Amino acid sequence: MRILLVEPVARKAEETTRHMEKGGFTVDHVDTGHDALGMLKSYNYDLAVIDVRLPDLDGYEVLRISRAARVPTPVLVLSEERTAMAKVKAFSIGADDYVTRPYESMELTARMQAVIRRSKGYSEPTLRAGELELSLDSREVTVHGQNVHLTGKEYMILELLLLRKGMVLTKDAFLNHLYGGMDEPEMKIIDVFICKLRKKLQMAGAGQLISTVWGQGYVLRDEGSPLAVPPEQAKTHAAVF
């Protein structure tokens, strides 16, 4: 899962990034409110973690502007303010959670995972498709209860497919999820990752869960489940069929 961390203090940013990466997150860091807004409008993040005290716009203003611009990224606010008024202010303008400093790294990771699950419509930390199970907490993938060993990129692709199960995902969506628009390789690398992931899942007994939608991308769905198409692809998808 890709996270945008908005933290102006380098020491705190390094420490928080380290905690997040240990939790299995991929982190992009910026240190100003304006940079945060630019990133939020340009890229799709699973979560933004925003410190209230920024050198230009404060975290509340970043949150307010992003919500006014209809940026759907869930937001967790980091702050040293423990008052009920500060929390009410954050939630009233669109925050999804509020964590006070100092925090326990395990608690922060757990609350980040909970916000992301809720935003994707999942109440439990385990994603399923047929006999396949993926734990968002432990990052373990099993088929028929047996562990399937995936590379980091393979895990991230499977995670994205499961979080958006039944929806056609373009290669651009995968590239953005894996690299966040930074130092992206050629698009054909997605075909390579998908091919290797398919083979591992099939060898483990998961069956043909990942399908190719020609001219569109890839989709993961339970056998017999309907196909969902993102609104921006609807016209193209309708024309194909």
C-alpha positions as a Markdown table, in Angstrom:
| # | Residue | x | y | z |
|---|---|---|---|---|
| 1 | Met | 0.0 | 0.0 | 0.0 |
| 2 | Arg | 1.3 | 3.4 | -0.9 |
| 3 | Ile | 1.3 | 6.2 | 1.7 |
| 4 | Leu | 1.9 | 9.9 | 1.4 |
| 5 | Leu | 3.7 | 11.2 | 4.5 |
| 6 | Val | 3.5 | 15.0 | 5.0 |
| 7 | Glu | 6.1 | 15.8 | 7.8 |
| 8 | Pro | 8.3 | 19.0 | 7.9 |
| 9 | Val | 10.8 | 17.8 | 10.4 |
| 10 | Ala | 13.4 | 15.5 | 8.8 |
| 11 | Arg | 14.2 | 13.5 | 11.9 |
| 12 | Lys | 10.5 | 12.8 | 12.5 |
| 13 | Ala | 10.0 | 12.0 | 8.8 |
| 14 | Glu | 12.8 | 9.4 | 8.8 |
| 15 | Glu | 11.6 | 7.8 | 12.0 |
| 16 | Thr | 8.0 | 7.6 | 10.9 |
| 17 | Thr | 9.0 | 6.4 | 7.4 |
| 18 | Arg | 11.0 | 3.6 | 9.0 |
| 19 | His | 8.0 | 2.5 | 11.2 |
| 20 | Met | 5.7 | 2.5 | 8.1 |
| 21 | Glu | 8.1 | 0.6 | 5.9 |
| 22 | Lys | 8.5 | -2.0 | 8.7 |
| 23 | Gly | 4.7 | -2.3 | 8.5 |
| 24 | Gly | 4.8 | -3.1 | 4.8 |
| 25 | Phe | 4.0 | 0.3 | 3.4 |
| 26 | Thr | 5.6 | 2.1 | 0.5 |
| 27 | Val | 6.1 | 5.8 | 1.6 |
| 28 | Asp | 6.5 | 9.0 | -0.4 |
| 29 | His | 7.5 | 12.0 | 1.8 |
| 30 | Val | 7.0 | 15.7 | 1.3 |
| 31 | Asp | 7.6 | 18.5 | 3.9 |
| 32 | Thr | 5.2 | 21.3 | 2.8 |
| 33 | Gly | 1.5 | 21.7 | 2.5 |
| 34 | His | 1.7 | 22.9 | -1.1 |
| 35 | Asp | 3.8 | 19.9 | -2.1 |
| 36 | Ala | 1.3 | 17.6 | -0.4 |
| 37 | Leu | -1.6 | 19.1 | -2.4 |
| 38 | Gly | 0.3 | 18.6 | -5.6 |
| 39 | Met | 1.0 | 15.0 | -4.8 |
| 40 | Leu | -2.6 | 14.3 | -3.7 |
| 41 | Lys | -4.0 | 15.7 | -6.9 |
| 42 | Ser | -1.5 | 14.0 | -9.1 |
| 43 | Tyr | -1.3 | 10.4 | -7.7 |
| 44 | Asn | -3.6 | 7.9 | -6.1 |
| 45 | Tyr | -2.6 | 7.0 | -2.5 |
| 46 | Asp | -4.1 | 4.5 | -0.2 |
| 47 | Leu | -3.6 | 6.9 | 2.7 |
| 48 | Ala | -2.1 | 10.3 | 3.5 |
| 49 | Val | -0.6 | 10.9 | 6.9 |
| 50 | Ile | -0.4 | 14.6 | 7.5 |
| 51 | Asp | 1.3 | 16.5 | 10.4 |
| 52 | Val | -0.7 | 19.5 | 11.5 |
| 53 | Arg | 2.4 | 21.8 | 11.8 |
| 54 | Leu | 3.7 | 22.6 | 8.3 |
| 55 | Pro | 5.8 | 25.6 | 7.3 |
| 56 | Asp | 3.3 | 27.0 | 4.8 |
| 57 | Leu | -0.2 | 25.7 | 5.0 |
| 58 | Asp | -1.1 | 23.9 | 8.2 |
| 59 | Gly | -2.3 | 20.3 | 8.0 |
| 60 | Tyr | -6.0 | 21.3 | 8.6 |
| 61 | Glu | -5.8 | 23.6 | 5.5 |
| 62 | Val | -4.3 | 20.9 | 3.4 |
| 63 | Leu | -7.1 | 18.6 | 4.5 |
| 64 | Arg | -9.8 | 21.2 | 3.8 |
| 65 | Ile | -8.5 | 22.1 | 0.3 |
| 66 | Ser | -8.0 | 18.5 | -0.7 |
| 67 | Arg | -11.6 | 17.7 | 0.4 |
| 68 | Ala | -12.9 | 20.8 | -1.4 |
| 69 | Ala | -11.1 | 19.5 | -4.6 |
| 70 | Arg | -12.8 | 16.1 | -4.1 |
| 71 | Val | -9.6 | 14.2 | -3.5 |
| 72 | Pro | -10.8 | 10.9 | -2.2 |
| 73 | Thr | -7.6 | 9.8 | -0.4 |
| 74 | Pro | -8.3 | 8.9 | 3.2 |
| 75 | Val | -6.3 | 11.1 | 5.7 |
| 76 | Leu | -4.8 | 10.3 | 9.1 |
| 77 | Val | -3.8 | 13.5 | 11.0 |
| 78 | Leu | -0.6 | 13.5 | 13.2 |
| 79 | Ser | -0.5 | 16.1 | 16.0 |
| 80 | Glu | 0.8 | 16.9 | 19.4 |
| 81 | Glu | -2.5 | 18.5 | 20.3 |
| 82 | Arg | -4.5 | 16.2 | 22.6 |
| 83 | Thr | -7.5 | 18.4 | 23.1 |
| 84 | Ala | -11.0 | 17.3 | 22.1 |
| 85 | Met | -11.4 | 20.5 | 20.2 |
| 86 | Ala | -8.4 | 19.8 | 17.9 |
| 87 | Lys | -9.7 | 16.3 | 17.2 |
| 88 | Val | -13.2 | 17.6 | 16.5 |
| 89 | Lys | -11.8 | 20.2 | 14.1 |
| 90 | Ala | -9.9 | 17.5 | 12.2 |
| 91 | Phe | -12.8 | 15.1 | 11.9 |
| 92 | Ser | -15.2 | 17.9 | 10.9 |
| 93 | Ile | -13.2 | 18.9 | 7.9 |
| 94 | Gly | -12.7 | 15.3 | 6.7 |
| 95 | Ala | -10.0 | 13.5 | 8.6 |
| 96 | Asp | -10.5 | 9.7 | 8.8 |
| 97 | Asp | -8.4 | 9.3 | 12.0 |
| 98 | Tyr | -6.3 | 11.4 | 14.4 |
| 99 | Val | -3.2 | 10.1 | 16.2 |
| 100 | Thr | -1.3 | 12.2 | 18.9 |
| 101 | Arg | 2.4 | 12.3 | 19.4 |
| 102 | Pro | 4.2 | 10.5 | 21.0 |
| 103 | Tyr | 2.7 | 7.4 | 19.5 |
| 104 | Glu | 3.5 | 3.7 | 19.6 |
| 105 | Ser | 4.6 | 2.6 | 16.1 |
| 106 | Met | 2.5 | -0.6 | 16.3 |
| 107 | Glu | -0.6 | 1.5 | 17.1 |
| 108 | Leu | 0.1 | 3.9 | 14.2 |
| 109 | Thr | 0.5 | 1.0 | 11.8 |
| 110 | Ala | -2.7 | -0.7 | 13.0 |
| 111 | Arg | -4.7 | 2.5 | 12.7 |
| 112 | Met | -3.4 | 3.1 | 9.2 |
| 113 | Gln | -4.4 | -0.4 | 8.2 |
| 114 | Ala | -7.8 | 0.1 | 9.7 |
| 115 | Val | -8.4 | 3.4 | 7.9 |
| 116 | Ile | -7.4 | 1.8 | 4.6 |
| 117 | Arg | -9.6 | -1.3 | 5.1 |
| 118 | Arg | -12.6 | 0.9 | 5.9 |
| 119 | Ser | -11.9 | 3.1 | 2.8 |
| 120 | Lys | -11.9 | 0.0 | 0.6 |
| 121 | Gly | -15.1 | -1.4 | 2.2 |
| 122 | Tyr | -13.4 | -4.1 | 4.3 |
| 123 | Ser | -14.0 | -4.5 | 8.0 |
| 124 | Glu | -11.6 | -7.5 | 8.4 |
| 125 | Pro | -7.8 | -7.5 | 7.9 |
| 126 | Thr | -8.0 | -10.6 | 5.6 |
| 127 | Leu | -8.9 | -10.4 | 1.9 |
| 128 | Arg | -10.2 | -13.5 | 0.1 |
| 129 | Ala | -10.9 | -14.8 | -3.3 |
| 130 | Gly | -11.8 | -18.5 | -3.5 |
| 131 | Glu | -9.2 | -20.4 | -1.6 |
| 132 | Leu | -6.8 | -17.5 | -1.7 |
| 133 | Glu | -6.3 | -15.4 | 1.5 |
| 134 | Leu | -4.2 | -12.3 | 2.0 |
| 135 | Ser | -3.6 | -10.8 | 5.4 |
| 136 | Leu | -3.1 | -7.0 | 5.3 |
| 137 | Asp | -1.6 | -7.1 | 8.8 |
| 138 | Ser | 1.0 | -9.9 | 8.4 |
| 139 | Arg | 1.3 | -9.6 | 4.6 |
| 140 | Glu | 1.0 | -13.4 | 4.3 |
| 141 | Val | -0.6 | -15.0 | 1.3 |
| 142 | Thr | -2.0 | -18.5 | 1.6 |
| 143 | Val | -3.9 | -20.9 | -0.7 |
| 144 | His | -5.7 | -23.8 | 1.0 |
| 145 | Gly | -3.9 | -22.7 | 4.2 |
| 146 | Gln | -0.4 | -23.1 | 2.6 |
| 147 | Asn | 1.9 | -20.1 | 2.4 |
| 148 | Val | 2.6 | -18.7 | -1.1 |
| 149 | His | 6.0 | -16.9 | -1.3 |
| 150 | Leu | 5.8 | -13.7 | -3.3 |
| 151 | Thr | 8.2 | -10.9 | -4.1 |
| 152 | Gly | 7.5 | -7.4 | -2.8 |
| 153 | Lys | 6.1 | -6.3 | -6.2 |
| 154 | Glu | 4.0 | -9.4 | -6.7 |
| 155 | Tyr | 2.5 | -8.9 | -3.2 |
| 156 | Met | 1.6 | -5.3 | -4.0 |
| 157 | Ile | 0.0 | -6.3 | -7.3 |
| 158 | Leu | -2.1 | -9.0 | -5.6 |
| 159 | Glu | -3.0 | -6.7 | -2.8 |
| 160 | Leu | -4.3 | -4.1 | -5.2 |
| 161 | Leu | -6.2 | -6.6 | -7.3 |
| 162 | Leu | -7.9 | -8.0 | -4.1 |
| 163 | Leu | -8.7 | -4.5 | -2.7 |
| 164 | Arg | -10.4 | -3.8 | -6.0 |
| 165 | Lys | -11.7 | -7.3 | -6.7 |
| 166 | Gly | -14.0 | -7.4 | -9.7 |
| 167 | Met | -12.7 | -4.1 | -11.1 |
| 168 | Val | -10.6 | -3.8 | -14.2 |
| 169 | Leu | -7.3 | -2.2 | -13.4 |
| 170 | Thr | -5.1 | -0.6 | -16.1 |
| 171 | Lys | -1.3 | -1.0 | -16.3 |
| 172 | Asp | -1.1 | 2.7 | -15.4 |
| 173 | Ala | -2.9 | 1.9 | -12.2 |
| 174 | Phe | -0.4 | -0.8 | -11.3 |
| 175 | Leu | 2.6 | 1.4 | -12.2 |
| 176 | Asn | 1.2 | 4.2 | -10.0 |
| 177 | His | 0.6 | 1.7 | -7.1 |
| 178 | Leu | 4.1 | 0.2 | -7.4 |
| 179 | Tyr | 6.2 | 3.3 | -8.2 |
| 180 | Gly | 4.0 | 6.3 | -7.5 |
| 181 | Gly | 5.0 | 8.1 | -10.7 |
| 182 | Met | 8.7 | 8.1 | -9.7 |
| 183 | Asp | 11.3 | 6.3 | -11.8 |
| 184 | Glu | 8.7 | 4.1 | -13.5 |
| 185 | Pro | 10.0 | 1.3 | -15.8 |
| 186 | Glu | 8.4 | 0.5 | -19.1 |
| 187 | Met | 4.7 | -0.5 | -18.9 |
| 188 | Lys | 5.5 | -4.1 | -20.1 |
| 189 | Ile | 7.0 | -4.9 | -16.7 |
| 190 | Ile | 3.4 | -5.2 | -15.4 |
| 191 | Asp | 2.8 | -8.1 | -17.8 |
| 192 | Val | 5.9 | -9.8 | -16.5 |
| 193 | Phe | 4.8 | -9.4 | -12.8 |
| 194 | Ile | 1.3 | -10.6 | -13.6 |
| 195 | Cys | 2.6 | -13.6 | -15.5 |
| 196 | Lys | 4.9 | -14.7 | -12.6 |
| 197 | Leu | 2.1 | -14.0 | -10.0 |
| 198 | Arg | -0.4 | -16.1 | -12.0 |
| 199 | Lys | 2.0 | -19.0 | -12.2 |
| 200 | Lys | 2.7 | -19.0 | -8.4 |
| 201 | Leu | -1.1 | -18.8 | -7.6 |
| 202 | Gln | -2.0 | -21.6 | -10.1 |
| 203 | Met | 0.8 | -23.9 | -8.8 |
| 204 | Ala | -0.5 | -23.3 | -5.3 |
| 205 | Gly | -4.0 | -24.4 | -6.4 |
| 206 | Ala | -5.8 | -21.0 | -6.5 |
| 207 | Gly | -7.0 | -21.5 | -10.1 |
| 208 | Gln | -7.5 | -18.9 | -12.7 |
| 209 | Leu | -8.3 | -15.9 | -10.5 |
| 210 | Ile | -6.6 | -13.2 | -12.6 |
| 211 | Ser | -8.0 | -12.5 | -16.0 |
| 212 | Thr | -6.8 | -10.3 | -18.9 |
| 213 | Val | -9.3 | -7.8 | -20.3 |
| 214 | Trp | -7.9 | -7.0 | -23.7 |
| 215 | Gly | -7.3 | -3.4 | -24.3 |
| 216 | Gln | -8.2 | -2.6 | -20.7 |
| 217 | Gly | -5.9 | -4.3 | -18.2 |
| 218 | Tyr | -6.3 | -7.1 | -15.6 |
| 219 | Val | -9.0 | -8.1 | -13.1 |
| 220 | Leu | -9.2 | -10.5 | -10.2 |
| 221 | Arg | -12.6 | -12.0 | -9.3 |
| 222 | Asp | -14.2 | -15.1 | -7.8 |
| 223 | Glu | -15.5 | -17.5 | -10.4 |
| 224 | Gly | -18.9 | -16.4 | -11.7 |
| 225 | Ser | -18.7 | -12.9 | -10.1 |
| 226 | Pro | -19.6 | -9.9 | -12.2 |
| 227 | Leu | -17.1 | -7.6 | -13.8 |
| 228 | Ala | -16.9 | -4.0 | -12.6 |
| 229 | Val | -15.4 | -1.2 | -14.8 |
| 230 | Pro | -14.2 | 2.1 | -13.4 |
| 231 | Pro | -16.3 | 5.1 | -14.6 |
| 232 | Glu | -13.4 | 6.6 | -16.6 |
| 233 | Gln | -13.2 | 3.3 | -18.6 |
| 234 | Ala | -16.9 | 2.8 | -19.0 |
| 235 | Lys | -17.2 | 4.3 | -22.4 |
| 236 | Thr | -14.2 | 2.4 | -23.8 |
| 237 | His | -15.3 | -0.8 | -22.2 |
| 238 | Ala | -18.8 | -0.5 | -23.6 |
| 239 | Ala | -17.4 | 0.1 | -27.1 |
| 240 | Val | -15.3 | -3.1 | -26.9 |
| 241 | Phe | -18.3 | -5.2 | -26.0 |
